[in-house]
Amino acid sequence: MSLWTRITNVFRGDGLNREIDEELEGHVADAVAEGRNEGEARRALGAKLRIREESRDLRLLPWLDSLRADAVLGWRQISKRRIASASAILSLGLAIGACTAAFRIIDALLLRPLPVERPEELHALTRTGFGFDGKFDVFYAWAYPSFRLMSDAVRGQAELLALGFVERVDLTYSTDEEMEKANVQYVSGRMFPSFGLRPAVGRLFSGREDDMAQPQPYAVLSFDYWTRRFGRDPGVVGRRLQIGEKVYEIVGVSGEAFTGTEPGMVTGVFLPAAMHTGAKEEGWTWLRTLVRIPPGRALGPVREKLAATSRAFEENRAKGFQGITRANIQRYLDRTVGLRPAWTGLSNLQEEYRRALGAMAVLVILVLLIACANVANLMTAQAAARAREMALRVSIGAGRGRLVQLVLVESGLIAVLAALAGGAFATWAAPFVVGRINRADNPAHLDMPADWRVLAFAFGLTLLVTCLFGLAPALRASGVKPASVLKGGADPHLRRRLMHGLIALQVGFCFVVLFVSGLFVETFRRLSERPMGFAPGRLLVVYATPKQRQLPAVWEELARQLGTTPGVEAVATSSWPLLDGMSWNNFLSVHGGPPSSVLAYFLAVSPGWMDTMKIPLVDGSDFRPDATSPGIAIVNETFVKTFFPGERAVGQTFLKFRDQFQITGVVRDTPYKGLRGPALPMVFVPQHELDQQGLLMPIRSMAFVVRTKSEQPLALAGTLRSEIRRLRPDFRVTNIRTQQELIDGQTLRERLLALLAVFFTVVALLLAGVGLYGVLDYSVLQRRREIGIRMAIGARAGDIGRLVTSASLRMVLAGSVAGVGLGLGAARWVESLLYEVKASDPRMLALPCVVIVATALAAALPAVIRAVRVDPVTSLRME
């Protein structure tokens, strides 16, 4: 009989039994036809039931049949206890769904290999050490001339690929069209051949684009961008696009699977690295470097040769450094060159959210463990209710393995149903979480398909969950002693101790979740409430760029005309708005001394910018309309404390290289490029900048800061866009954002962590509360006789309440104490994600304790009420 037939027979049930019975009757009929007595024929064949079972074992797979039978029984048990089963499935479903959603995000951002040939050969070139800002970090940025030297140094041993950071830039497809934004990346011409990529249309870069002597202004579109922007029109090949003052010809479209080298970002346009504005600049670090090392080639010699070449390049460049102390230069040169695996690509999202995703993973694992402990308690209570059934099964010959299988199959059914519910939850949750890290003008795009990786994770998680919450009850159920149980002498204290232990475990994990969640929520609150130093309400930022660079007077005249627009209160301009992420810094010299080791940060602004931003002037005055740079400057209070402590700054001078500035005013501190960290020493300079010949320099782009009269500044966005086009047809508005959007963009990670923390806190508390309620309810059920006796001899309600809850509340206390230690250890791991929050703060430790105690009391109340309502006469009669 074939294997497939034996498998299908398992599910035939009564049909197989009828077939066996018909065959037996056929044998009896044959014997009678041969002249034998029917009774003797039946006795010769043996007992009908035994023959049927033996025949079934030959016609099917016994182990599969036992699984089927256990599954049927398990389903009946689940259906019979609908409320308890639904509670278990929903709690596990939330936990499994959260785990699966977290895996989908972590896999898409940190684990999924790039869709290129041999991604395991790719390594990122890094520099580890102190930067000019004095911070110790891992740096991925390199200058293109340095990249070319290193590429030549290891030729034949490894291949180097230059990958610019993906930038959202302004471009047009003809001079008459409106400007639009696209994600652009400058890459080595060798990238496409090295990655083994094929074009969907046209051709890709071949490597000739890396020749600096013969610039090739070509562009390749990504398949995703080609689809969204051009509807897969093959006629796009040969069209031209313009970025700034450079025009590129589109030569092809990359394959569908490849969207760039930065997970979380979909590149729209690939351009040759040799065409970048900073391709010849030795001090412009604008690209990442990937190193492809063939199999069998040692990393050490390659790294050493790259490090030596980089060191020689930087030492030669350092000879021209001005305004930097020798100690800072030496610290800069002493950075260590290293190689890190980069088979998943390189992106800012990876670096920014790696630790945050790790924290999220820990939280979901703790919630999963709480859910498993909760369901394990439920299964233990149900096993107690089925003790007599198990004892009878053992009495009629069931082995221990058979009982373990019986309970595990039921647990597996609960886990499978929970996994299905969790899958539906994860399908919604993963995109929702990704949506929380989106910036308004540049949303994240993560590839999160439900492929074999996700399915394998979900399957493995289901098996793990089944073992976590089902194995202990299964082993305990299989170890039942029939004689003791059937006589009513089973010791209930063993089960209560197991259940109380699981409660302590739940409370410990719950405390960690609450504690870490509290740290994240408090971090978000403090970061959001950090004093800005200016009034962000009613502020609109309008980014604009002309076809040709314009003198500052043109920008000022346009700002003045926009100021007369109905609904506008004031207009000023700056190189970029505060908290835009852009920065310009340098070392300064004061009092004729050497350059300082502290960087000062600069921003060019127009007269009246301080009033428009509502930044209070502490001392001195604002810029005059004819103010120029270099010449005069306005500084903030941190600048004064850093460079002129104890002195009046107004009237003082400082040097930036050879340029001298005189301080004419001091303003309050404001954030510059980010909200985290202390206030930076800031210098505001006039946007009228003079070149070496003393002539005003034209400006390529500026940001209009518009203070509106309305509390809804975006209502004026369309009007301002139209007005700029009417007043200056050669100007293009590239983006309009509120200042509050820029502030909110600085707290995306903290907002995400706080949101997830609140969700996991609610789930953990519900699970812990339900688990505690289940244990107390079971305790009341098992101790009805004892409670009845105590009440009969005069015990009061308070005594009964203490009897029911004392052991469980001791476990709550023990779990909380253990949770304090675990929470303090976890806080050290997430310390880099916190802002002005100390894990040792008594308030942060007290809050989880109070919440857990309140939850425990709320969970204990129904059980206490049930206990004090026990009727002594009824309970004793039942016993």
ZADOLO-883603 format. One record per residue (C-alpha): residue in one letter; x, y, z. Coordinates in steps of 0.001 Angstrom, whole numbers, padded with zeros to 6 digits, always signed. Layout:
BEGIN
AXYZ...
END
This chain:
BEGIN
M+000000+000000+000000S+001437+003371-001020L+002398+006044+001493W-000105+008479+000004T-002937+005950+000411R-001983+005387+004047I-001982+009143+004623T-005404+009649+003003N-006826+006712+005001V-006115+008633+008180F-008821+011129+007236R-011379+008649+005880G-012675+007751+009365D-015954+005815+009171G-015407+005022+005497L-012234+003074+006332N-014015+001276+009186R-016855+000233+006834E-014319-000987+004285I-012558-003112+006947D-015899-004462+008240E-016958-005349+004702E-013660-007189+004175L-014151-009128+007431E-017684-010056+006441G-016319-011199+003090H-013875-013537+004841V-016706-014970+006952A-018881-015418+003856D-016024-017221+002089A-015616-019568+005056V-019345-020325+005132A-019289-020956+001384E-016545-023529+001998G-018852-025359+004435R-017613-024008+007762N-019875-022894+010557E-020341-019085+010706G-019708-018951+014463E-016532-021010+014134A-015376-018737+011272R-015862-015623+013382R-014101-017211+016365A-011207-018214+014099L-010764-014623+012892G-010691-013323+016482A-012287-010333+018209K-013782-007939+015696L-012509-004815+017475R-008950-006153+017680I-008962-007169+014014R-010319-003781+012984E-007589-001961+014940E-004848-004167+013502S-006209-003687+009995R-006405+000084+010507D-002766+000165+011637L-001753-001620+008443R-003815+000666+006196L-002773+004035+007678L+000015+005763+009660P-000748+005152+013359W+001203+008195+014588L-000630+010458+012153D-003943+008939+013146S-003208+009599+016818L-002381+013223+015985R-005665+013515+014117A-007599+012081+017033D-005831+014377+019493A-006530+017360+017249V-010241+016491+017150L-010324+016131+020934G-008323+019329+021366W-010715+021254+019154R-013644+019957+021193Q-011929+021117+024392I-011276+024562+022893S-014880+024828+021679K-016210+023760+025059R-014223+026477+026925R-014925+029303+024505I-014275+032273+026798A-011021+030908+028219S-009856+029751+024799A-010698+033087+023188S-008756+034887+025920A-005724+032669+025343I-005890+033012+021564L-006297+036794+021624S-003489+037363+024139L-001129+035077+022251G-002284+036554+018946L-001347+040066+020070A+002054+038861+021241I+002767+036774+018132G+001505+039549+015877A+003735+042092+017602C+006731+039765+017264T+006012+039109+013590A+005512+042804+012856A+008783+043617+014613F+010557+040914+012620R+009183+042236+009325I+010539+045706+010078I+013891+044490+011432D+014275+042094+008515A+013492+044781+005935L+015854+047325+007464L+018668+045290+009027L+018647+041677+007822R+017425+041389+004226P+020331+041141+001725L+020526+043592-001145P+019018+042112-004359V+022423+041954-006045E+024923+039255-006954R+027008+037920-004036P+025964+040495-001412E+027969+038576+001210E+031175+039935-000389L+030258+043566+000362H+031881+045486+003220A+031567+049124+004292L+034715+051159+004777T+034575+053031+008097R+036619+055392+010223T+036262+055126+013990G+037461+057865+016315F+036957+061522+017200G+035616+064046+014730F+036330+067784+014755D+033236+068237+016935G+034925+066176+019680K+032461+063278+019461F+033630+059673+019254D+031725+057913+016503V+031856+055645+013468F+032133+057677+010268Y+031146+056357+006838A+031781+059473+004721W+034783+059816+002383A+036105+062298-000160Y+036078+061206-003804P+039810+061913-004413S+040636+059709-001414F+038299+057036-002771R+040116+057021-006128L+043512+056652-004475M+042322+053771-002303S+040660+052108-005291D+043957+052181-007196A+045857+050882-004153V+043848+047648-003862R+043196+047060-007548G+043351+043303-008185Q+042667+042510-004528A+039286+044191-004018E+036840+046425-005814L+035752+049763-004352L+032376+051333-005113A+031487+054947-004354L+027925+055491-003157G+026773+059025-002452F+024181+059604+000241V+020666+059563-001199E+019540+063192-001411R+016114+064622-002111V+016885+067274-004714D+015019+069612-007027L+014984+068798-010734T+013056+069526-013906Y+012551+067580-017141S+012459+070770-019238T+013161+074386-018537D+009472+075296-018687E+008175+072658-016290E+007559+073088-012585M+010377+071918-010392E+009829+068614-008622K+011686+066545-006047A+013300+063130-006463N+015716+060949-004530V+019072+061162-006299Q+022215+059119-005646Y+025668+059581-007179V+027323+056191-007701S+030374+054617-009284G+029902+053686-012901R+031117+050211-011916M+028249+049716-009456F+025747+048195-011903P+028218+045660-013457S+029582+044770-010008F+026074+044129-008688G+025195+042028-011728L+022183+044208-012563R+020388+044233-015916P+018416+047104-017466A+014647+047042-017858V+014942+049605-020639G+017972+051116-022370R+021354+050545-020741L+023031+051022-017363F+026362+052567-016434S+029303+050486-017631G+032238+051975-015721R+033343+054498-018309E+031415+057101-016327D+034194+057044-013694D+036646+058747-016043M+037207+062234-014591A+038894+063407-017794Q+035766+062773-019882P+032660+063652-017846Q+029573+061764-018991P+026350+063491-017880Y+024137+060422-018001A+021344+059281-015679V+019710+055932-014907L+016214+055768-013393S+015119+053137-010898F+012259+050874-011971D+010099+052124-009082Y+010582+055794-010007W+010109+055035-013720T+006802+053366-012900R+005515+056135-010601R+006723+059124-012610F+006498+057918-016229G+004066+054983-016143R+006778+052671-017586D+007010+054687-020779P+010022+053307-022752G+010270+056675-024488V+011880+058105-021358V+015268+056947-022683G+016910+059921-024344R+015009+062546-022343R+016962+065122-020386L+016661+066233-016791Q+018217+069264-015127I+019601+069468-011577G+020869+072903-010715E+022816+074078-013721K+023714+070578-014983V+021767+068675-017630Y+021772+064846-017786E+020585+062429-020456I+018546+059415-019321V+020159+056286-020800G+018169+053517-019114V+016125+052046-016275S+017435+049553-013701G+015773+046194-012995E+012609+045955-010916A+014097+044424-007753F+016826+047024-007224T+015719+050270-005555G+019087+051478-004298T+021646+050700-001643E+019929+052435+001281P+017199+050358+002972G+014271+052611+003769M+014980+054905+000820V+013948+054315-002800T+016427+055974-005128G+014775+057617-008129V+017753+058757-010210F+021314+057376-010319L+024039+059755-011500P+027795+059194-012068A+029878+060003-008981A+032384+061820-011205M+029644+064371-012011H+029171+065375-008361T+030015+069001-007513G+032484+067806-004890A+034151+065125-007012K+037433+067099-007089E+037203+068528-003576E+039609+066863-001139G+037774+068169+001921W+034227+067313+000841T+033236+063961+002384W+030003+063152+000589L+030124+059428-000245R+030132+056014+001372T+032589+053379+000173L+031644+049733-000395V+034454+047196-000725R+033796+043957-002594I+036286+041330-001415P+036285+038013-003356P+035872+034730-001442G+039107+033401+000016R+040729+036830+000099A+041820+037902+003597L+040319+041151+004879G+043387+042128+006937P+045830+042984+004109V+043126+044858+002192R+042177+046892+005253E+045822+047719+006031K+046486+048938+002501L+043321+051058+002527A+044223+052482+005945A+047747+053399+004825T+046481+055101+001668S+043803+057006+003571R+046312+058109+006212A+048739+059424+003604F+045936+061320+001863E+044685+062924+005091E+048186+063832+006284N+048852+065592+003004R+045513+067405+003216A+046120+068396+006841K+049119+070481+005778G+046673+073072+004491F+044446+073142+007584Q+044038+076591+009115G+042344+077660+012301I+042515+074143+013837T+044655+073162+016819R+047418+070593+016363A+045740+068347+018959N+042485+068335+016977I+044358+067562+013764Q+046219+064657+015362R+043024+063269+016859Y+041405+063500+013436L+044303+061642+011779D+044350+058888+014411R+040941+057534+013429T+040974+053792+012725V+039992+052491+009286G+037847+049365+009411L+035644+047060+007342R+032107+046126+008362P+029775+043652+006640A+027377+045547+004381W+025391+042802+002658T+022175+044559+003756G+023255+047921+002363L+023947+051163+004226S+021444+053815+005248N+020888+056540+007821L+017695+054774+008899Q+019736+051712+009845E+022059+053747+012039E+019298+055878+013548Y+016868+053070+014341R+019148+050069+015013R+019119+050563+018782A+015440+051617+018786L+014429+048468+016886G+016497+046407+019306A+014573+047952+022192M+011296+047252+020406A+012343+043618+019883V+013090+043227+023602L+009703+044671+024517V+007801+042361+022182I+009748+039340+023443L+008854+040259+027026V+005197+040652+026040L+005383+037257+024327L+006823+035670+027476I+004099+037285+029579A+001457+035916+027205C+003026+032445+027292A+003131+032478+031101N-000489+033627+031114V-001644+030804+028831A+000545+028307+030699N-001368+029216+033858L-004624+028690+032006M-003459+025314+030691T-002305+024288+034174A-005716+025119+035614Q-007411+023180+032828A-005069+020240+033406A-006159+020216+037055A-009775+020057+035948R-008903+017099+033664A-006839+015211+036266R-009395+012430+036623E-009626+012080+032827M-005829+011740+032593A-005782+009248+035439L-008368+007102+033644R-006329+007257+030413V-003235+006058+032261S-005277+003315+033926I-006377+001881+030566G-002848+001887+029187A-002010+005319+027799G+001709+006004+027961R+003308+009230+029192G+004345+010228+025685R+000780+009817+024495L-000507+012169+027206V+002203+014725+026457Q+001169+014608+022802L-002492+015029+023731V-001883+018234+025702L+000705+019608+023254V-001638+019130+020299E-004284+021181+022069S-001644+023799+022858G-000545+023719+019238L-004090+024358+018041I-004315+027404+020314A-000922+028582+019039V-001929+028109+015384L-005172+030035+015868A-003216+032727+017713A-000666+032810+014888L-003442+033361+012340A-004851+036213+014421G-001311+037530+014939G-000619+037380+011212A-003610+039580+010520F-002438+041983+013233A+001138+042017+011870T-000130+042772+008357W-001574+046008+009689A+000954+046771+012437A+004200+046704+010413P+003145+049379+007867F+001610+051392+010710V+004905+051439+012623V+006863+052347+009481G+004397+055184+008935R+005353+056594+012339I+008981+057137+011207N+007994+059008+008054R+009060+062567+007510A+006384+064646+005828D+008464+065389+002730N+010428+062148+002501P+008558+059030+003679A+010389+055803+004403H+009878+052863+002035L+010613+049388+003384D+010163+046206+001371M+008197+043913+003720P+006817+041037+001620A+005152+038063+003288D+007738+035714+001757W+009370+032523+003001R+011492+034461+005505V+008456+035866+007298L+006539+032573+007037A+009507+030624+008391F+009795+033046+011310A+006067+032780+012047F+006206+028962+011874G+009234+028792+014169L+007632+031271+016565T+004454+029183+016688L+006445+026066+017573L+008391+027966+020232V+005228+029403+021746T+003638+025958+021841C+006592+024610+023795L+006814+027654+026079F+003246+027552+027343G+002304+023938+026657L+005267+021790+027633A+005160+022285+031418P+001389+021573+031709A+001825+018596+029348L+004631+017070+031416R+002730+017650+034641A-000442+016124+033185S+001495+013122+031905G+003002+012520+035358V-000387+011956+036969K-000689+009087+039472P-003998+007301+038837A-004448+005786+042294S-003902+009107+044075V-006112+011109+041721L-008967+008619+041642K-008952+008515+045456G-009098+012332+045511G-005693+012605+047150A-003809+014669+044575D-001832+017488+046133P-003190+020828+044761H-000334+022790+046323L+002096+021639+043622R-000033+023189+040889R-000587+026346+042911R+003170+026732+043409L+003725+026377+039652M+001010+028905+038903H+002309+031329+041523G+005806+031002+040072L+004468+031874+036647I+002725+034902+038158A+006042+036098+039622L+007619+035649+036198Q+004825+037620+034534V+005086+040444+037059G+008881+040638+036672F+008646+040924+032897C+005694+043306+033193F+007720+045568+035492V+010531+045754+032930V+008061+046621+030163L+006443+049337+032292F+009769+050722+033479V+011402+050933+030051S+008165+052231+028538G+008027+054942+031177L+011563+056010+030265F+010624+056260+026582V+007413+058200+027245E+009218+060602+029582T+011984+061069+027008F+009433+062002+024348R+007655+064374+026730R+010821+066191+027754L+012127+066407+024204S+008792+067740+022946E+008605+070297+025758R+012193+071472+025404P+012296+075295+025269M+012736+076408+021672G+013906+079958+022306F+011570+081103+019520A+007840+080945+018763P+007216+078111+016240G+003477+078716+016009R+002192+080406+012826L+005596+079996+011144L+005745+078782+007543V+009013+077926+005771V+009032+078414+001990Y+012028+076936+000165A+012790+078621-003161T+015478+078583-005811P+015902+080713-008979K+017104+079528-012368Q+020228+081655-011889R+021916+082773-008680Q+020557+086092-007465L+022094+088915-005397P+020842+089341-001811A+018953+092505-002805V+016699+090439-005080W+015845+088059-002258E+015187+090924+000134E+012911+092685-002351L+010917+089485-002893A+010634+089027+000886R+009397+092610+001246Q+006740+092053-001448L+005596+088789+000164G+005233+090670+003444T+002364+092670+001906T+000366+089530+001104P-002963+089410+003026G-002647+087140+006062V+001137+087585+006340E+002546+089295+009447A+006288+089268+008665V+008782+087693+006231A+012542+087142+006540T+015116+084883+004889S+017884+082543+006008S+020200+080016+004379W+018007+077297+005878P+015542+077182+008788L+016391+076024+012275L+016099+072256+012823D+016306+071529+009099G+019280+069241+009726M+021719+071410+007764S+024825+072766+009499W+027833+075016+008892N+030558+075097+011519N+034135+076181+012093F+036788+076778+014725L+037286+080308+016049S+040052+082342+017627V+039326+084921+020324H+041544+087503+022043G+044308+086794+019532G+044757+083249+020846P+045026+079954+018965P+041937+078302+017424S+039508+076932+019977S+038848+073200+020264V+035089+073893+020308L+033170+074300+017055A+030895+077294+016506Y+027852+076919+014234F+026897+079560+011653L+023697+080653+009924A+023250+083480+007419V+020073+085500+008009S+018458+088721+006817P+017767+091799+008971G+014496+091243+010842W+014904+087460+010949M+015191+087531+014768D+011923+089507+015069T+010136+087177+012649M+011275+084117+014623K+010501+085894+017948I+014008+085254+019259P+014595+087678+022165L+017562+090002+021867V+019445+089952+025179D+022032+092621+024378G+023059+094817+021472S+021071+095266+018265D+019920+093490+015114F+021673+093746+011740R+021386+096957+009787P+020174+096632+006162D+023713+097302+004873A+025440+094760+007155T+027888+092421+005385S+029792+089238+006144P+032587+089002+007128G+032261+091994+009360I+029630+091760+012070A+027783+088930+013823I+025106+088183+016382V+025781+085308+018804N+023722+083311+021287E+024165+082998+025057T+025989+079650+024817F+028521+081285+022490V+029165+083963+025113K+029548+081391+027913T+031923+079339+025760F+034196+082005+024283F+033713+085089+026517P+032844+083762+029994G+032228+086557+032483E+032617+089250+029793R+030225+091454+027852A+030291+090024+024336V+028936+093040+022432G+031866+094872+020872Q+034210+091862+021115T+035793+090356+018006F+036728+086847+016879L+038466+085299+013894K+037279+082566+011533F+040444+081790+009600R+041461+085264+008443D+037947+086709+008557Q+037235+088995+011504F+033783+089486+012991Q+032590+092005+015577I+029706+091007+017818T+026819+093500+017663G+024158+091514+019497V+023395+088554+021778V+020194+086464+021541R+018616+083645+023531D+019685+080054+022852T+017750+078094+020232P+018198+074567+018879Y+020224+074516+015667K+020262+071219+013787G+018654+068929+016377L+016784+068874+019671R+018960+066321+021422G+022051+067466+023228P+022905+070819+024776A+022610+074189+023073L+025404+074860+020563P+027435+078076+020324M+025794+079862+017390V+026842+082743+015165F+024334+084582+012968V+025924+086467+010074P+024388+088764+007429Q+023370+087082+004177H+025237+089871+002317E+028472+087887+001906L+031515+089428+000244D+034026+087497-001860Q+037796+087966-001911Q+037436+091051-004127G+034865+092621-001799L+031951+092012-004158L+028540+090717-003048M+028126+087013-003770P+024905+085829-005490I+022766+083289-003637R+021589+079977-005090S+018787+079145-002651M+017197+080532+000499A+014341+079793+002855F+011620+082397+003391V+010442+082342+007004V+006855+083610+006982R+004936+084444+010146T+001227+084335+009393K-001689+085970+011161S-003642+082717+011089E-003107+079811+013482Q-003173+077540+010412P-000116+078709+008438L-000468+076015+005755A-003664+077732+004619L-001429+080354+003004A+000840+077837+001230G-000999+077986-002094T-001247+081761-002002L+002466+082209-001342R+003413+079735-004043S+001300+081628-006596E+002543+084999-005404I+006212+084035-005798R+005532+082748-009298R+003730+086001-010163L+006372+088301-008694R+009403+086359-009919P+008632+083898-012765D+012251+082705-012690F+011873+081497-009072R+010662+077995-008211V+009123+077012-004861T+010652+073631-004023N+008948+072939-000707I+006656+074500+001895R+006637+073270+005485T+005604+074611+008844Q+008269+075179+011478Q+006320+072815+013726E+006778+070062+011116L+010522+070534+011376I+010320+070271+015157D+008136+067159+014961G+010589+065627+012502Q+013259+065786+015210T+011203+063574+017534L+010116+060824+015120R+012151+058117+016831E+011080+059193+020306R+007436+059452+019225L+007607+055944+017762L+009143+054481+020912A+006632+056260+023143L+003715+055046+021016L+004949+051450+021038A+005750+051681+024735V+002185+052710+025593F+000781+049885+023462F+003035+047235+025014T+002340+048582+028497V-001416+048191+028042V-001011+044679+026609A+001413+043608+029361L-000882+044917+032109L-003920+043198+030620L-002050+039913+030315A-000608+040117+033827G-003991+041083+035265V-005804+038246+033495G-003102+035804+034577L-003355+036854+038216Y-007142+036688+038081G-006963+033161+036669V-004670+031963+039453L-006821+033503+042191D-010016+032149+040658Y-008465+028680+040474S-007293+029029+044075V-010827+029833+045250L-012191+026879+043274Q-009675+024432+044757R-010045+025716+048325R-013822+025922+048558R-013958+023302+051289E-011250+025021+053343I-012938+028401+052897G-016277+026896+053889I-014823+025411+057071R-013111+028672+058033M-016308+030634+057478A-018286+028075+059442I-016044+028560+062472G-016280+032342+062293A-013648+033635+059856R-014299+037189+058678A-014278+038522+055127G-010855+040141+055667D-009395+036809+056811I-010781+035050+053743G-009422+037796+051471R-005929+037448+052961L-006135+033656+052672V-006974+033866+048960T-004578+036643+047957S-001597+036423+050325A+000440+033900+048325S-000251+035570+044985L+000503+039057+046295R+003784+037760+047706M+004603+036571+044188V+003659+040001+042863L+006071+041571+045348A+008815+039081+044483G+008303+039657+040763S+008445+043435+041262V+011715+043191+043196A+013220+041038+040453G+011838+043455+037873V+013688+046369+039489G+017021+044653+038896L+016099+043637+035349G+014766+047114+034589L+017921+048892+035767G+019999+046544+033617A+017765+047168+030598A+017940+050937+031152R+021725+050908+030750W+021288+049231+027363V+018782+051841+026103E+020526+054807+027730S+021551+056258+024365L+017852+056507+023414L+016950+058607+026462Y+016932+062370+026889E+017337+063992+030317V+015868+060903+032005K+017686+058908+034679A+016809+055266+035275S+017722+055707+038946D+015067+058410+039376P+012811+057160+042226R+009742+058409+040354M+010548+056247+037340L+010915+053195+039602A+007859+053981+041711L+005461+054354+038778P+005640+050689+037604C+005287+049512+041207V+002149+051579+041750V+000613+050495+038446I+001369+046804+039049V-000036+046913+042602A-003178+048641+041333T-003539+046041+038577A-003017+043217+041086L-005692+044622+043400A-008123+045029+040522A-007449+041442+039378A-007804+040102+042930L-011122+041820+043672P-013418+039412+041726A-011745+036385+043299V-012049+037860+046813I-015728+038672+046234R-016312+035111+045035A-014489+033701+048064V-016421+035679+050685R-019679+034686+049004V-018963+030964+049401D-021849+029280+051226P-020288+027005+053910V-023237+024605+053930T-023288+024224+050136S-019499+023810+049835L-019319+021186+052602R-022282+019272+051189M-020623+019242+047740E-017418+017863+049222
END
